Amino acid sequence: MIRTLIVEDDFRVADIHAAYVSRVAGFEVIGKTHTSAAAYEFILTHKPDLVLLDLYLPDEHGLELFSRLQQLPRGSKMDIFVITAARDSQSVRDALQLGAANYIVKPFTHLQLAERLLAYRAARSRLTDTREISQEEVDRVSVLMRGAKIDLYRSDNSKNPTTDSILKFIEDSTEPVSASDISQALGLSRATAQRYLSQMVESRLLELELQYGTTGRPIHKFRVHKKSLR
């Protein structure tokens, strides 16, 4: 499990983000803190794998905390997702220079966060499982770590073959389908299927609907958008 800390000054928002993370397979929320000082002490004590860091904290700017965390000894550092309403280019530049694994602008949906978390999990898994990696693998991990957008269309504006395959599978299905259904049917990893589905929703190729099972947690199902033309 990827042990995750939420650092967010708004208690209600922290609860929402924690709920989002807890619904993504492979992630465990081990704490929520609301100030820079509390976050720093928690990190030193509990050593999380991943920190979701807000920038507007009451006692210190989040990037100042980020900078202090970078001074920790090698091997004890964690990955940082900056999650903030800050849209200015300087904040983005500073976060990336400090080594942010991702920069996510509020507000965002569970699906948008889940897509980036799954991409991060896939990249982390590759780095954990492989002792020596090629330049090609380094490039692939870098793309995954950033949760980079998938090019749904080729330069001639025709659909990416994977996009087309996903659309055809969903069109041929009598019921809305899940990322797991896509993964099994098309031989994609679940993380890859999730990333494609997320972007296809954003591009209005697909519609997302939530179905509630016996656990009470919603299951994401997808169907072709009514206005989508193949």
Summary of the structure (lengths in Angstrom):
residues: 230
radius of gyration: 18.7
end to end distance: 39.1
largest distance: 54.5
contacts: 668
relative contact order: 0.09
helix: 46%
strand: 20%
